[in-house]
Amino acid sequence: MDSRTVSVLLWMLLSSSTGIKLDGNGYVDVTIAISSRVPQDNTLIDKIKDMVTKGSIHLHQALDKKVYFKEATILIPPHWNSTEYTKARTESYEKANVRIDNANPAYGDEPYTLQYGECGAEAQFIHFTPNFLRDDTLIKTYGSRGKVLVHEWAHLRWGVYDEYSETNPFYYSNGRIKATSCSKNIKGQFSDESRQPCQTDPQTLLLTKGCKFFPNKYQNTDNSIMFLPSLDSVSTFCRENEHNYEAPNLQNKKCGKATRTVIFEDSVDKDALRSLKPLLSSPPAPTFKVVQRMHRVVCLVLDVSGSMKGSKILRLQQAATHFLQTIIEDQASVGIVTFSSDAKTLSPLTTIDSESTREKLFELLPKVAEGWTYICKGLNLGLQVLKNDSGDVIGDEIIFLTDGEATDDINSCVPAAIESGAIINTIALGDKADKALREMAAKTVKGKFITASDDILSNQLLHGFSSLTIPTGDQTKDSVQIDSAGKKTSDWFNGTILVDQTIGIKTSFTITYETSLPDISIQSPSGSTYKQVQMLHYEAAKTVTLKVPGTAEPGDWKYSIQTTISQSLTVTATSQAARADVPPIVVKAHMNQQFSDGTKPLIVFAEVSQNYMSVIKAEVWATLESESGSAQQLRLLDNGAGADAFKDDGVYSRYCTQVKKGRSSLKVRVKNLDGQARFTIQKRGGAPYVPGYVVNGVVELNPPKPPVSEEPLEVGSFTRTATGESFEVAFTGSTPPNFPPNRITDLSAEIQEDSVFLTWTAPGEDLDYGTAKSYEIRWSFDLKELRFNFSNAHVFNTSAVSPHEAGSVEQHSFNPNITIQNGTTVFFAVQSVDKVNVKSEISNIAQASKMLPGPKPTNMSGLDLKVMFIAISVCLATVVIIGIIAITTWALSRRKLSGS
């Protein structure tokens, strides 16, 4: 059987989608997970059900009655006690669509969606706190929970952004102060929190700090949910004919179009939404499953066919030994199966209850490789071993490793695997491993796909096994990879591994060697030396492990490894949180696509945080290593330009334009050795808090939102490594496709006397790599002209502007050669051009107003300066009345005089 046939069959094997999908008009496969940090409270389950049920009605109304929530699964923490929960299948906290967890310090109880992709791209997850679900007083400030869910769902599923702005709640446009809103028909007034009239800054003509927009409680418009879902009249998303293109909000900056347009033209559901017919009646209520994942049940299914001889079987032993020694949790159950021409059970399911149990398991690992590659025999026996736990394999895991193509007809194992409900993680060792492994993992729902080079010096295989965990939401119990290194030498291999203040429990140093046991010593920061006699040596796997007793001392741990023959050596360090109440700094890495045909750019992301607090200013590098062993290193950036959605939000990213064809692994290394990194509490958006409403012309205040710290906090020195899922690239031709320069998203403008000062981050020749050839910069008094008819707008002469390298700051002044009147607003946009004259997308549209210094601050209490107009009208009316009285009096006096 050829690999194409195997690939198609294994695609069929695990045909369930990896995430949310539409079943007719209804969304299914929606997972809502409660963190294991949340104490048991069964009322939360009822609150979640009520929110989703009411949210389904709002969702149905918001999109022309086309969609609703049909099915949702609620994942309960392992420590909650009840006999009413069923066994979880593939649901996990890590991959849940909605998380119920303790508060993010930047948001408090405010719901938000972790979103850092391009406009129209699905986000990571929605975060609700238990208190938000329980405290009914929050409904007044955020709106009904069901409608707030729809607001966040639009972020999660359709990749739209918020239409309000906390940083720019109002803006100046051609003589008027306007609220940053959508639709344009939302009415309200400006006041400070003491309900006093706002003051206007004479320099900027904007309202001074502390001024807020208070919407009228009762409106005559039904949109938009992405602006103020708390308003009763709001029930849908902003349409093009009502969209406020001038508003300085994220929706305009990231998308430049109405939310409804993004949903129907750019989102993952665009095709379905166009073809779906509205439901003629109200949607049925959602159905719910409440499930629980207890201890892990894992079966290692390992290829021991002839092609695994030599270094491959050794590397398998080393990686599996590390997994069994260090990664798999206490009380988990583990079985071991091997396959070649036949399949064998090396160990039935065994509970990890002691160090001796771990040792017995890794001593059973295979040492000999021979025979053919019968994938189905191994898969079937692995499923059978899992069944011995509870009679089924629902929610159990298989870690399936192979280096070759299937010999057998896998039709015989497709049906059983489809129905099993198991999670199948696949590891492809080397460039000959069957191409179907990616599909096997992807179509099992929540399975991971890992590739590893068969280079003995590479740590990929060990890292791949280390990444196969199922977090429950309590990061203090999760293992973190501190660092790893490798070297081929016939002398010394020395280095330092930093154990920072947030980790220290269950710290281990794992050393692997190729042929002969080297001399190893490890020194603690205080000078204590651990010799080989204090380490565990597993000779068959050529692995030496030091498990530091108690809590490892923070600081630099120095390792010294000496060999007298030339061989490959590696060292890997892992640990857990030092304190049960302080989660460690963690890194999460992933690609925006697991499979790319070259038509859409690949992006690598790395999120660095501690207990939801973002870590900024760290040094972050990604290594993309192909299955053939060649590697590309990328410095990931958090500068808010190119592939990076937000500056200084702790999410580092970069476009990948030079990835080789085939499968590649992803490893990210983060370090803060120079003390530059900081914690920051920065919001990316969220459900809008409403400070109050205007009722019958009077501002009624809502309870104030609890303040959060905005000062960056210092981060101590640390290092981390993380392994993301592998990915595959299959573009046509021998070289990667060329892309235009990336879209500029941070253009800003300022009018300085008779010139315009523009700043932006330089794009590249190919997305954010290299240097663009030129810029085309245009301006207009009409924003829509730039947005829809860019080439007809006024153009600046840029012949003297030479673009800088991607990532550099561009700052240029231009003369529009026209007199801009005081109080006038002008709009600007940029297109970049590469060497073959391919143009980027039009940038975000920046706006600036010419404002000459005016008198001292004046009070402004109404929207669009209504009070000023009323005052002027009253004055004029008074003057007219006085004039009429004066004229009448004069006429009467004249008549009296003439009569006399």
C-alpha positions in Angstrom: 0.0 0.0 0.0 1.4 3.4 -0.9 1.6 6.3 1.5 -1.1 8.3 -0.3 -3.6 5.5 0.3 -2.6 5.3 4.0 -2.9 9.1 4.3 -6.5 9.1 2.9 -7.5 6.2 5.1 -6.1 7.7 8.3 -7.8 11.0 7.4 -11.0 8.9 7.5 -9.8 7.3 10.7 -10.3 10.3 12.9 -12.8 12.4 11.0 -14.2 14.4 13.9 -13.2 18.1 13.8 -10.7 19.4 16.2 -12.9 22.3 17.3 -16.3 24.0 17.1 -18.3 23.2 14.0 -21.8 23.9 12.6 -24.2 21.1 12.4 -26.9 22.5 10.3 -27.8 25.8 12.0 -26.5 24.8 15.3 -23.0 25.0 16.9 -21.7 21.8 18.4 -18.4 20.6 19.9 -18.4 23.6 22.2 -16.3 22.8 25.3 -16.6 24.9 28.5 -14.0 23.9 31.1 -13.9 24.8 34.8 -10.3 25.2 36.2 -9.1 22.8 38.9 -8.3 26.0 40.9 -12.0 26.6 41.3 -13.5 25.1 44.5 -16.5 22.8 44.0 -19.7 24.8 43.5 -22.4 22.9 41.6 -24.5 26.0 41.1 -21.8 27.1 38.5 -23.0 24.3 36.2 -26.5 25.7 36.3 -25.2 29.2 35.7 -23.2 28.1 32.7 -26.3 26.3 31.3 -28.4 29.4 31.8 -25.9 31.6 30.1 -25.5 29.4 27.1 -29.3 28.9 26.8 -30.0 32.6 26.8 -27.0 33.3 24.7 -28.3 30.9 22.0 -31.5 33.1 21.7 -29.4 36.3 21.4 -27.1 34.6 18.9 -30.0 33.5 16.8 -31.4 37.0 16.7 -28.0 38.6 16.0 -27.3 36.9 12.7 -30.6 36.9 10.8 -31.9 33.8 12.8 -29.3 31.6 11.0 -27.3 30.1 13.9 -27.7 29.1 17.6 -25.9 27.0 20.2 -27.0 23.4 19.8 -24.7 21.3 22.0 -22.1 22.1 24.7 -20.0 20.1 27.0 -19.0 21.2 30.5 -15.8 19.8 31.8 -15.6 19.5 35.6 -12.3 19.6 37.6 -10.9 16.2 38.7 -11.4 17.0 42.4 -15.1 17.7 42.3 -17.1 14.9 43.8 -20.2 13.6 42.3 -21.6 10.4 40.6 -23.6 12.4 38.1 -20.7 13.3 35.8 -19.8 11.1 32.8 -16.3 10.3 31.7 -14.7 12.9 29.5 -13.8 11.9 26.0 -11.4 14.2 24.2 -12.3 17.4 26.2 -9.5 19.1 28.0 -9.0 22.3 29.9 -6.1 23.3 27.7 -8.1 23.2 24.5 -11.5 24.3 25.8 -13.3 27.1 24.0 -14.5 28.7 27.2 -12.6 28.7 30.5 -14.1 29.3 33.9 -11.1 30.3 36.1 -9.9 32.8 38.7 -9.5 36.4 37.6 -6.9 37.7 35.2 -5.4 40.6 37.2 -5.8 43.0 34.2 -9.5 42.3 33.9 -10.9 41.3 37.3 -14.4 39.9 36.7 -14.6 41.4 33.3 -15.1 38.7 30.6 -12.6 38.7 27.7 -11.3 36.6 24.9 -7.6 35.9 24.3 -7.3 37.1 20.8 -4.1 37.8 18.9 -4.6 36.6 15.4 -5.4 38.5 12.2 -8.9 40.0 11.5 -11.3 37.1 10.8 -9.1 34.5 12.6 -10.4 32.3 15.4 -9.2 33.3 18.9 -7.8 31.1 21.7 -10.5 31.0 24.4 -13.1 33.0 26.3 -12.4 33.6 30.0 -15.2 34.0 32.6 -14.7 34.1 36.3 -16.9 32.2 38.7 -17.9 35.5 40.3 -19.1 36.9 37.0 -21.4 33.9 36.7 -22.7 34.2 40.3 -22.9 37.9 41.0 -26.1 39.3 39.5 -25.1 42.9 40.2 -22.6 42.7 37.3 -25.4 42.3 34.9 -26.2 46.0 35.2 -22.7 47.1 34.2 -21.9 44.5 31.5 -25.3 43.4 30.3 -27.1 40.0 30.4 -24.7 37.1 30.6 -26.2 35.6 27.4 -25.6 38.7 25.4 -22.0 39.1 26.8 -21.4 35.5 25.7 -22.4 36.5 22.2 -20.1 39.5 22.3 -17.1 37.2 23.3 -18.2 34.5 20.8 -17.8 37.0 18.0 -14.2 37.4 19.1 -13.6 33.7 19.5 -15.3 32.3 16.4 -15.3 35.1 13.9 -12.2 37.1 14.7 -13.9 40.6 15.0 -12.6 43.2 17.4 -14.2 45.7 19.9 -15.9 48.8 18.7 -15.4 50.8 21.9 -12.0 52.0 23.1 -10.9 52.5 26.7 -7.8 54.4 25.6 -9.6 56.6 23.1 -13.3 56.8 24.3 -13.9 59.9 22.1 -12.3 61.7 19.2 -12.4 65.0 17.4 -13.7 65.2 13.8 -14.3 68.4 11.8 -15.5 70.5 14.7 -17.3 67.9 16.7 -16.4 65.6 19.6 -17.8 62.1 19.1 -17.9 58.9 21.1 -15.9 56.0 19.8 -18.8 53.8 19.0 -20.7 51.8 16.4 -23.3 52.4 15.3 -23.2 56.1 14.6 -26.8 56.3 15.9 -25.9 55.6 19.6 -26.9 58.6 21.7 -25.6 59.8 25.0 -23.7 62.5 26.7 -20.2 63.2 28.2 -19.7 63.7 31.9 -17.1 63.0 34.5 -17.7 60.5 37.3 -19.1 63.2 39.5 -21.7 63.9 36.8 -20.2 67.3 36.2 -19.7 68.8 32.7 -16.5 67.7 31.0 -13.8 70.2 30.2 -12.2 70.6 26.8 -8.5 70.8 26.3 -7.8 73.9 24.2 -4.7 72.3 22.6 -6.3 69.1 21.5 -10.0 70.1 21.5 -10.6 66.7 23.1 -12.3 66.2 26.5 -9.9 66.0 29.4 -9.0 62.8 31.3 -11.7 61.4 33.5 -14.5 62.3 31.1 -16.7 59.4 30.1 -19.4 58.7 27.6 -22.7 57.8 29.2 -25.1 56.2 26.7 -28.8 56.8 26.9 -30.5 53.9 28.6 -33.1 53.7 25.8 -31.9 53.8 22.2 -33.6 53.7 18.8 -30.9 51.5 17.2 -30.4 47.7 17.4 -26.6 47.7 17.0 -24.0 47.0 17.9 -23.2 44.0 20.2 -19.5 44.7 19.8 -20.0 48.2 21.2 -22.5 48.0 24.0 -24.2 44.7 24.5 -25.6 46.0 27.8 -28.2 48.2 26.1 -31.6 46.5 25.9 -32.2 47.7 22.3 -28.9 46.3 21.0 -29.4 42.9 19.4 -27.2 42.7 16.3 -23.9 43.5 14.8 -22.9 46.7 13.1 -23.8 46.8 9.3 -21.8 48.7 6.6 -24.4 51.4 6.3 -24.2 52.2 10.0 -20.5 51.5 10.6 -18.5 54.3 12.1 -15.2 54.2 10.1 -13.8 57.2 11.9 -13.9 55.7 15.4 -10.4 55.0 16.7 -11.2 51.4 17.9 -9.6 48.0 17.3 -12.3 46.9 14.8 -11.3 49.8 12.5 -7.5 49.4 13.1 -7.4 45.6 12.6 -10.2 45.1 10.1 -11.2 48.4 8.6 -14.8 47.2 8.0 -18.0 46.5 9.8 -18.2 43.5 12.1 -21.1 42.0 10.2 -19.0 42.3 7.0 -16.1 40.4 8.6 -18.4 37.7 9.9 -19.9 37.1 6.5 -16.8 37.6 4.3 -13.7 36.7 6.3 -14.6 34.4 9.2 -14.3 30.6 9.3 -18.1 30.4 8.9 -18.4 32.7 5.9 -19.5 30.1 3.4 -21.9 28.4 5.8 -23.5 31.7 6.8 -24.1 32.7 3.2 -25.8 29.4 2.4 -27.8 28.8 5.6 -31.4 29.6 5.6 -33.0 31.3 8.6 -34.9 29.2 11.1 -38.5 30.0 10.8 -39.2 29.3 14.5 -37.3 29.8 17.7 -34.2 27.6 18.0 -34.4 24.5 20.3 -32.7 24.9 23.7 -29.1 23.7 23.8 -28.3 20.2 25.1 -25.5 19.8 27.7 -23.1 17.0 28.7 -21.3 17.4 32.1 -18.1 15.3 32.0 -15.1 14.8 34.2 -11.5 13.7 33.5 -9.9 11.8 36.4 -6.4 10.4 36.3 -4.7 9.9 33.0 -4.7 6.6 31.2 -1.9 6.3 28.6 -0.6 3.6 26.4 2.7 4.0 24.6 2.5 2.3 21.2 6.1 2.1 19.9 7.4 1.1 16.5 10.2 -1.5 16.8 10.4 -2.5 13.2 13.8 -3.0 11.4 14.2 0.6 10.4 14.3 1.6 14.1 17.7 -0.2 14.6 20.6 1.7 16.0 20.4 5.2 17.1 16.6 5.4 16.6 15.7 2.7 19.2 18.1 4.4 21.6 16.5 7.8 21.1 13.1 6.1 21.7 14.3 4.7 24.9 15.8 8.0 26.1 12.6 10.0 25.3 10.2 7.4 26.8 12.4 7.1 29.9 12.3 10.8 30.4 8.5 10.7 30.0 8.1 7.9 32.5 10.6 9.3 35.0 9.6 13.0 34.9 6.6 14.0 32.9 3.7 11.5 33.5 1.8 12.4 36.7 1.5 10.4 39.9 -1.5 8.1 39.9 -1.7 8.0 36.1 -2.0 4.6 34.5 0.5 3.6 31.8 0.8 0.7 29.5 3.4 -0.2 26.9 2.8 -1.9 23.5 5.3 -2.4 20.7 4.7 -3.3 17.1 6.6 -4.5 14.0 5.5 -7.6 12.2 3.4 -8.4 15.2 2.3 -6.4 18.3 3.3 -7.2 21.9 2.2 -5.9 25.3 5.3 -5.1 27.3 3.3 -3.8 30.2 -0.4 -3.7 31.0 -1.9 -0.5 32.5 0.1 0.2 35.7 -0.6 2.9 38.2 2.3 5.3 38.9 2.4 5.2 42.7 6.1 5.3 43.4 9.6 5.8 42.0 10.1 2.1 41.9 7.0 1.7 39.7 8.4 4.3 37.3 11.8 2.4 37.2 10.1 -0.9 36.5 8.2 0.6 33.5 11.2 2.2 31.8 13.2 -1.0 32.3 10.6 -2.7 30.2 11.1 -0.4 27.2 12.1 -2.1 24.0 15.8 -2.7 23.2 15.6 -4.6 19.9 14.2 -3.5 16.5 13.3 -5.9 13.7 10.5 -6.8 11.3 7.9 -4.8 9.3 5.7 -1.8 10.2 2.2 -3.1 10.9 0.5 0.0 12.2 -2.9 -1.5 12.7 -1.6 -4.3 14.8 0.0 -1.8 17.2 -3.0 0.5 17.2 -5.5 -2.3 17.9 -3.5 -3.8 20.7 -3.0 -0.3 22.2 -6.7 0.2 22.3 -7.2 -3.2 23.8 -4.8 -2.4 26.6 -6.7 0.8 27.3 -10.0 -1.1 27.5 -8.7 -3.1 30.4 -9.0 0.0 32.6 -12.7 0.5 32.5 -14.1 -1.5 29.6 -13.8 1.4 27.2 -11.2 3.8 25.9 -13.2 7.0 26.1 -10.9 9.9 27.1 -7.8 7.6 27.3 -4.6 8.4 25.4 -2.4 6.7 22.9 1.1 8.0 22.2 1.9 6.5 18.9 5.5 6.6 17.6 6.8 5.3 14.2 9.6 6.1 11.8 8.3 4.3 8.6 5.4 3.8 6.3 2.6 1.3 7.0 3.0 -2.3 5.7 -0.6 -3.5 6.5 -4.0 -2.5 5.2 -5.3 -0.1 7.8 -8.9 -0.6 6.7 -9.2 -3.2 9.4 -8.5 -0.7 12.2 -10.3 2.4 10.9 -13.8 1.7 12.3 -12.7 0.8 15.8 -10.5 3.8 16.1 -13.3 6.1 14.8 -15.6 4.8 17.5 -13.1 4.6 20.3 -13.2 8.1 21.7 -9.5 7.9 22.5 -7.0 10.7 22.1 -4.2 9.7 19.7 -1.0 11.6 19.9 1.4 10.8 17.0 5.2 11.2 16.8 6.9 11.0 13.5 10.6 10.1 13.9 12.7 11.1 10.9 11.6 12.1 7.3 10.4 8.6 6.4 7.6 8.4 8.9 4.2 7.9 7.3 2.6 11.1 6.0 -0.7 10.0 7.6 0.5 10.6 11.1 -0.6 14.3 11.0 -4.1 13.3 10.0 -4.2 10.6 12.6 -3.6 13.1 15.4 -5.7 15.9 13.9 -8.8 13.8 13.3 -8.8 12.3 16.7 -9.9 15.6 18.2 -7.4 17.1 20.6 -4.6 14.7 19.6 -1.1 16.3 19.1 1.2 15.8 16.1 5.0 15.9 16.8 7.9 15.4 14.4 11.5 14.7 15.5 14.7 14.6 13.5 16.5 11.3 13.8 19.8 13.2 14.5 21.2 11.8 17.7 22.2 15.3 18.8 18.6 16.6 18.5 16.5 16.9 21.6 13.3 17.1 19.5 12.0 13.6 20.5 12.6 14.1 24.2 10.9 17.5 23.9 8.0 16.0 22.0 7.3 13.4 24.7 7.6 16.2 27.4 4.9 18.2 25.7 2.3 15.5 25.9 0.5 16.6 29.0 -3.1 17.4 29.8 -3.3 20.5 32.0 -6.3 21.0 34.3 -5.9 24.7 34.8 -3.7 24.6 37.9 -0.3 25.5 36.6 1.4 24.8 39.9 1.0 21.1 39.2 2.3 21.2 35.6 5.9 20.4 34.6 7.8 23.2 32.9 10.8 22.8 30.6 13.6 25.1 32.0 16.2 24.6 29.3 18.0 22.1 27.1 21.2 21.8 25.2 23.2 19.4 23.1 26.8 19.0 21.9 29.0 16.5 20.0 32.4 16.4 21.7 35.3 14.3 22.8 36.1 16.6 25.7 34.0 18.8 28.0 30.4 19.8 27.8 29.8 22.5 30.3 26.9 24.9 30.9 24.5 26.7 33.3 20.8 26.2 33.9 18.9 28.9 35.8 16.3 27.8 38.3 14.2 30.9 39.0 12.2 31.9 42.0 8.9 30.6 40.6 10.0 26.9 40.3 12.0 24.3 42.3 9.8 21.4 43.2 10.5 18.1 41.4 13.5 19.6 39.6 15.3 17.1 37.4 18.4 17.2 35.1 18.4 14.5 32.4 21.6 13.7 30.6 21.7 11.4 27.6 24.8 10.0 25.9 25.5 8.1 22.7 27.9 5.3 23.4 30.0 5.5 26.6 29.0 6.8 30.1 30.7 10.2 30.6 31.8 11.7 33.9 29.0 14.0 35.2 28.8 16.5 38.1 26.2 19.1 38.8 26.8 22.0 41.2 24.1 24.0 43.0 24.2 27.8 43.3 25.5 27.5 46.9 28.3 25.2 45.8 27.0 21.7 46.7 28.1 19.2 44.1 26.1 16.2 43.0 28.2 13.3 41.7 27.1 10.4 39.5 26.6 8.1 42.5 23.7 10.4 43.5 22.0 10.1 40.1 19.9 7.4 38.5 21.7 5.7 35.6 19.6 3.6 33.2 22.3 1.9 31.1 20.1 0.5 28.4 18.7 3.9 27.6 22.1 5.6 28.1 20.4 8.1 30.4 21.5 9.7 33.7 19.0 11.6 35.8 19.5 13.8 38.9 16.3 14.4 40.8 17.0 17.2 43.2 15.4 16.5 46.6 12.9 18.9 48.1 12.9 22.4 46.5 15.8 23.2 44.3 17.8 26.2 45.3 17.1 29.2 43.0 20.1 30.4 41.0 22.6 29.1 38.5 23.1 25.3 38.4 26.3 24.3 36.7 26.8 21.0 34.9 30.1 19.6 33.9 30.2 16.6 31.6 33.4 15.0 30.4 33.8 12.3 27.8 37.0 10.7 26.5 35.5 9.6 23.2 33.6 11.6 20.5 29.9 11.3 21.1 26.6 13.3 21.3 25.5 14.5 24.7 22.3 16.3 25.7 21.1 17.8 28.9 17.4 18.8 29.7 16.1 20.4 32.9 12.5 20.4 34.1 10.8 21.6 37.3 7.4 22.5 38.9 6.2 25.5 40.9 8.0 26.2 44.1 4.8 27.2 45.9 1.3 25.9 45.6 -0.1 29.5 45.6 2.3 30.9 43.0 2.1 29.6 39.5 5.4 29.5 37.5 6.2 31.6 34.4 5.0 29.5 31.5 5.5 29.6 27.7 3.0 28.3 25.1 4.0 28.0 21.5 1.9 27.2 18.4 1.6 27.8 14.7 -1.5 29.5 13.2 -1.8 26.5 10.8 -1.0 22.8 11.2 -1.0 22.3 7.5 -0.2 24.9 4.9 -0.5 24.8 1.1 1.4 28.1 0.8 -1.6 30.3 0.0 -1.8 31.8 3.5 1.3 33.0 5.5 2.5 30.8 8.4 2.8 32.6 11.8 4.5 31.3 14.9 3.2 32.5 18.3 4.7 32.3 21.8 2.8 33.4 24.8 4.8 34.2 27.9 2.9 34.7 31.2 2.5 34.0 34.9 -1.0 33.5 36.2 -2.4 35.4 33.2 0.1 38.3 33.7 1.9 39.0 30.5 5.7 39.0 30.5 7.1 41.6 28.1 10.6 42.7 26.9 11.8 39.1 27.1 14.1 37.6 24.4 12.2 35.0 22.5 13.5 32.7 19.7 11.7 30.1 17.7 13.5 27.1 16.1 11.7 25.5 13.1 13.5 22.2 12.4 12.6 20.2 9.3 12.4 16.4 9.4 15.6 16.3 7.5 17.4 18.1 10.3 17.9 21.6 8.8 16.8 24.4 11.1 15.7 28.0 10.9 15.8 30.4 13.8 13.4 33.4 14.2 13.5 36.2 16.7 9.9 36.7 17.7 8.7 40.2 18.4 6.1 41.8 20.6 6.1 45.2 18.8 2.5 45.4 17.6 3.5 45.3 13.9 3.7 42.7 11.2 2.4 39.4 12.5 2.1 40.8 16.0 -1.4 42.0 16.9 -0.7 44.0 20.1 2.5 45.7 21.3 3.7 44.6 24.8 1.0 42.1 25.5 3.3 39.1 26.2 2.5 37.4 22.9 5.5 37.3 20.6 5.0 36.4 16.9 6.6 36.4 13.5 5.7 35.5 9.9 7.5 32.4 8.6 8.4 32.9 5.0 11.3 30.6 4.5 9.9 27.3 5.8 11.0 24.2 3.9 8.5 21.9 2.3 7.5 18.9 4.4 7.1 18.5 8.1 8.8 20.7 10.7 8.9 20.8 14.5 8.5 24.0 16.6 10.6 24.8 19.7 10.6 28.2 21.5 13.2 29.4 23.9 12.6 32.4 26.1 15.1 34.0 28.4 15.5 37.1 30.6 19.1 37.2 31.6 19.6 40.9 31.3 16.8 42.0 33.6 14.8 43.8 30.8 11.6 41.7 31.1 8.6 43.0 33.0 5.2 41.9 34.0 2.5 44.1 32.6 -1.3 44.2 33.2 -2.5 45.2 29.8 -6.0 44.6 28.4 -6.6 43.5 24.8 -10.3 44.2 24.9 -13.2 42.5 26.8 -16.8 43.0 27.6 -17.3 46.7 27.9 -17.9 48.1 31.3 -20.5 50.8 31.3 -20.0 53.5 34.0 -23.7 54.5 33.9 -26.7 55.4 31.8 -28.6 58.6 30.9 -32.2 58.2 32.0 -34.5 61.2 31.3 -31.5 63.4 30.8 -30.0 62.5 34.2 -26.8 60.4 34.5 -27.3 57.3 36.7 -24.0 55.9 37.8 -23.2 52.2 38.0 -20.9 50.8 40.7 -17.2 51.7 39.9 -15.0 49.0 38.5 -12.3 47.8 40.9 -9.0 49.4 39.9 -6.1 47.3 38.6 -2.4 48.1 38.8 -1.0 49.6 35.7 2.7 49.8 36.7 5.0 47.2 35.1 6.5 44.8 37.7 10.0 43.5 37.6 10.6 39.9 36.5 13.6 38.0 37.8 16.0 36.2 35.5 14.6 33.0 34.0 14.8 30.7 31.0 12.1 28.5 29.5 11.7 26.2 26.5 8.4 25.0 25.0 7.5 22.6 22.2 4.6 23.4 20.0 2.8 21.0 17.7 4.5 20.2 14.5 3.2 21.4 11.1 3.4 20.5 7.5 4.0 22.6 4.4 3.1 21.4 0.9 3.4 24.3 -1.5 3.9 23.7 -5.2 7.4 24.3 -6.7 10.8 24.1 -5.1 10.8 27.4 -3.3 8.4 29.0 -0.8 5.8 31.4 -2.3 6.4 35.1 -2.2 4.1 37.3 -0.3 3.6 41.1 -0.5 4.8 43.4 2.3 2.7 43.0 5.5 -0.1 45.4 6.1 0.9 48.4 8.3 -1.4 48.5 11.3 0.2 51.2 13.5 0.2 54.3 11.2 -0.3 57.5 13.2 -0.5 61.1 12.1 -0.1 64.6 13.5 -0.5 67.9 11.7 2.3 70.3 12.6 1.6 73.8 11.3 1.7 73.4 7.5 3.1 69.8 7.4 2.0 66.3 8.3 4.1 64.1 10.5 3.5 60.3 9.9 5.0 57.4 11.9 4.7 53.6 11.4 6.6 50.4 11.7 8.4 49.4 8.5 7.1 46.2 6.7 9.4 43.9 4.8 9.9 42.9 1.2 8.2 39.6 2.0 5.7 40.2 4.8 8.0 41.3 7.7 11.3 40.1 6.2 13.7 42.2 4.3 13.1 45.8 3.1 10.2 47.1 0.9 11.0 48.9 -2.3 8.8 52.0 -1.8 5.7 53.5 -0.1 2.6 55.0 -1.6 1.1 57.4 0.8 -2.2 59.1 0.2 -4.5 61.5 2.1 -8.1 62.8 1.9 -10.7 64.8 3.7 -13.0 61.9 3.2 -12.1 58.6 5.1 -14.2 56.5 2.8 -12.3 57.7 -0.3 -9.1 56.2 1.2 -10.9 53.0 2.3 -12.8 52.3 -0.9 -11.0 54.3 -3.6 -7.4 54.6 -2.4 -5.9 55.4 -5.8 -8.1 58.5 -6.3 -7.0 60.1 -3.1 -4.4 62.9 -2.9 -0.8 61.4 -3.1 2.3 62.6 -1.3 5.6 62.7 -3.2 7.7 59.8 -1.6 10.5 59.7 -4.2 12.9 60.8 -1.4 11.7 58.2 1.0 13.8 55.0 1.2 12.1 52.3 3.3 14.0 51.0 6.3 14.4 47.3 7.1 11.3 45.5 8.5 10.6 46.3 12.1 12.3 49.7 12.0 10.4 52.9 13.0 9.5 55.1 10.0 9.1 58.9 10.7 8.5 61.3 7.8 7.1 64.8 7.3 5.1 65.8 4.2 3.6 69.0 2.9 0.1 68.5 1.4 0.5 71.6 -0.7 -2.9 72.8 0.4 -4.0 75.0 3.2 -5.7 73.0 5.9 -8.2 75.1 7.8 -8.2 75.2 11.6 -10.5 72.4 13.1 -10.3 70.3 9.9 -9.7 66.6 10.1 -7.6 64.8 7.5 -7.1 61.1 6.9 -4.0 59.2 5.8 -3.1 55.7 4.6 -0.1 53.8 3.3 0.6 51.0 0.8 4.0 49.3 0.6 5.4 48.0 -2.7 7.9 45.2 -3.1 10.6 44.8 -5.8 8.2 43.2 -8.3 5.6 46.0 -7.7 3.3 43.8 -5.6 1.4 46.0 -3.2 0.4 45.4 0.4 -3.0 45.8 1.8 -3.9 49.4 2.6 -2.8 50.3 6.2 -5.0 51.3 9.0 -6.4 54.8 8.4 -4.8 57.4 10.6 -6.5 60.7 11.2 -5.3 64.1 12.5 -7.0 67.5 13.0 -5.4 70.9 12.7 -6.1 72.7 16.0 -4.6 76.1 16.8 -4.3 77.0 20.6 -7.5 78.4 22.0 -8.7 80.0 25.2 -8.7 78.3 28.6 -10.6 75.1 29.1 -14.3 75.3 28.8 -17.0 73.1 30.1 -18.7 70.6 27.7 -21.4 68.4 29.1 -23.4 67.3 26.1 -22.7 65.1 23.1 -21.5 67.1 20.0 -21.3 70.3 22.0 -25.1 70.6 22.3 -24.9 72.7 25.4 -22.8 75.2 23.6 -25.3 75.4 20.8 -28.2 75.8 23.3 -26.4 78.5 25.2 -25.6 80.4 22.0 -29.3 80.0 20.9 -30.5 81.4 24.2 -28.1 84.3 23.9 -29.3 85.1 20.4 -32.9 84.8 21.4 -32.3 87.1 24.3 -30.6 89.7 22.1 -33.6 89.5 19.6 -36.2 89.9 22.4 -34.3 92.8 23.9 -34.1 94.3 20.4 -37.8 93.9 19.9 -38.6 95.4 23.2 -36.3 98.4 22.5 -37.7 99.0 19.1 -41.3 98.7 20.4 -40.5 101.1 23.3 -38.9 103.6 20.9 -41.9 103.4 18.5 -44.4 103.9 21.3 -42.4 106.9 22.5 -42.4 108.4 19.1 -46.2 107.9 18.7 -46.7 109.6 22.1 -44.5 112.5 21.1 -46.2 113.0 17.7 -49.7 112.8 19.3 -48.8 115.5 21.7 
